[in-house]
Amino acid sequence: MSYARCLDRLVAVAMVAVILVSANILGGCATESEQVIELEQHGSAGRRADISKEVAKFAPGWEVVDCGDDMGPGLRAEWGGRKNVLVTHPTSTMTPCVLTKEVDVPSGKRTTLVLCVSQDRDLPEDWPKGQDLPADWLLVVKVNGREVFLRLVSKKICTEDGWATLKVDLSPYAGESIKLAMEHHANNWAWESGFWSQIAIESK
């Protein structure tokens, strides 16, 4: 995404905010569903991309829904110094891309969800020199629909190689079959791509 396109999107989001505030003032408070429709009608939503085959190849057993088609989601042979990298993107400001898997958590072991993630670092040609790319995204992990982990993935949490290793303890669910979900949410709707070099469940 170019610098100019980013500015266009930020302007579009600002316009939507003005529209929603105006609607509340002039016509009473809009419902949540009406607000979602309003947002998606004014450029803060994209089309969905089918990357199910890429996800199955990258992380067998995982399924994906609501991946947006912006910024080239799918599997990349190499990116950020690592091979075989999965790229995801939210469908809209309101709709995250979601990866899910049914997991049998073994008894008597410490089970951990291990993720290696990063944010977009590809500077557009017209990007101002000396200015950091405002790229980040919100990762939410849920077990059986309940949020157990939340982290803003940005340059701040990454190591020198540009990647962050995140771990979520699943041991409290030992002996249970759980539905694990990882939600990739947008944050400010600018350079929202999520990069994954590892999705693993380890039991020791």
N, C-alpha and C positions, 0 to 999 in steps of 0.2 A: 504494500500500500504506500502511495506517495505521500509526501508532506501535505500537498494540496488536497488530496483526497481525505486525509485525516482531518484537516480543517473543515472540509465540507461536512463530514460526519458529525463533528462536534457542534457545528452550526445547526445541523438538522436536529440533534438531540435537544439543543437549547430551544429551538422553535417548538418542539413537542412540549417541553416544559411550560412554555408560555401559553400554548393552546390549552393544556390541562388546567393551568391556573385560571385562565379566562373562563373555561367551562365551569369550574367550581364557583367562580364569582357570579357569572351571568345566569347559569342554569342549575345551580345546586351541585352537590358533590357527585361526580361520576363514579360508577361502580368500578371495582377492580377489573372485571372483564372488559368493560368499556374502555378503560385506560390502556389495557393491553392491545386492544384493537386499534386504538388511536396511535399508539407507539408504532405498531407494525405498519400502519398506513403511511407513516411519515419517515420512512427510510431507515429505521433502526432495526430492521429484520432482513435476513437474507433467505435464500433458498436452501433446502436440505441436500446433503450429499450422501450417497450410499458408500460408506467405507467399510462395510461389514466384512468383506473378504480380506481387506488389509488388516483389520483388527484381529480376525481369526488367525491370520498368518503370524502376526506380531505377538499376540497373547492368546493362545488357544483356550477356548472355553469362555472367553469374554464376548459380550454382545454390545452393540452400540445403537443408540437412538438419538435423533435430533442433532446430528452433526451439521453445522452450517457449511456451505460450499465456498465461503470466502477464504482467500489467502491459501488456496491449494492444500486442503486436508488430504490425508492418506499416508502412505508409507514411503519414506525417502531412503534411498540406499545409503546416504551419508549426510549428516548435518551436524554442525557444532562439534566437529572432531570425533563423532561417534557414528557407527554404522547401524543400519536398520532402525531408523527413528520414526515413530508414529506421530502424526500431526493431527490435532483436532481443533475445532472452532465452534463456539456457541452458534445456535441458529439466530438468536436475537438477544437484545438486552434483557429480555424476560425469560428466554428459554435456553437452558444450558445444554451442552452436549453431555450425554450420560453413558458411561460404561458400566455394565452390570455382569455379575456372575454369581451363580449358586455355589456356595462353598461349604464343605463338610469340615468343621474345625475339629481336629483330633484331640482326644483326651490325653492328659499326662504330658503334654508338650507345650512349649512356648511358640505360639503362632503369630507371625508378623506380616503385615502387608508392606512390601518394600517398593517404593517408587523413586525413579530418577527422572526429574522433570526440569524443564527450562522454559524461557519465554523468548519471543522473537528478538533476534539481534541483527537482522539483515537491514542495514541502513539504505534507504532509497537514495538514488543518485542526486536528487535535489534537496537532500536533508541538510539543514544548516550545520556548518562545521562547529565542533565543540559542544553541540547540544545532544544530550542523551535521548535515546528513543524511549518514549513513554509506554513501553510494552510491559504488560503484566496481566495476570488472570487469576481468578479465584478458584481454588480447589476445595471441594467439600466431599468428605467421605461419609457415607451413611451405611448403617447396618440395620436391616429390616425397617428401613424408612426413618431411622433415628440418626441424627447428626452426631458423629463421634470425632470428627477432625475437620478443621478449617485452616487454610493457609493461603495467603496472598503470594503467588509465585512471581517473583520479580528479581531484578539484578541483586537486590539487597541480601537475599537469602542464598544466592548461588556462590559456589567456590570459584577459585581462579579460573577453572576450566569452563565456567559458565553453566554448571549443572548443580542441582540440589538433590540430595538424597533424603527422602522423607519416609518415616516409618510409623505405622499405625498398629498398635498392639491388639490382636484379636483373641488373646488368651482368655479373656472373660467369657467367651462364647464356646469354650472347650466342650466337646461332646454334642454340639448343636449343629444343625444345618441352617445356614444364614444366607440372606440375600445381600450381597455386597454391591454398593453403588458408588461410583466416583463421578462427581458432577463438575464439569468445566464451565464455570460462570464467567460472563463478561465483567470487566471493570472499566468503566468510562468509555467503552466501545471504541478503542483505538489500539490496533496491533494486539488483538486478543488471541492469536494462535497459541495453542499449548503444544509443547514438544515432550515426548516421552521416549526415553531410551531403555527403560525397564519397568515392567509391571510384574511383580513376583509375589508369591505367598510362600513364606518359609516357615517350616515347623522343625524345631530342634529339641 
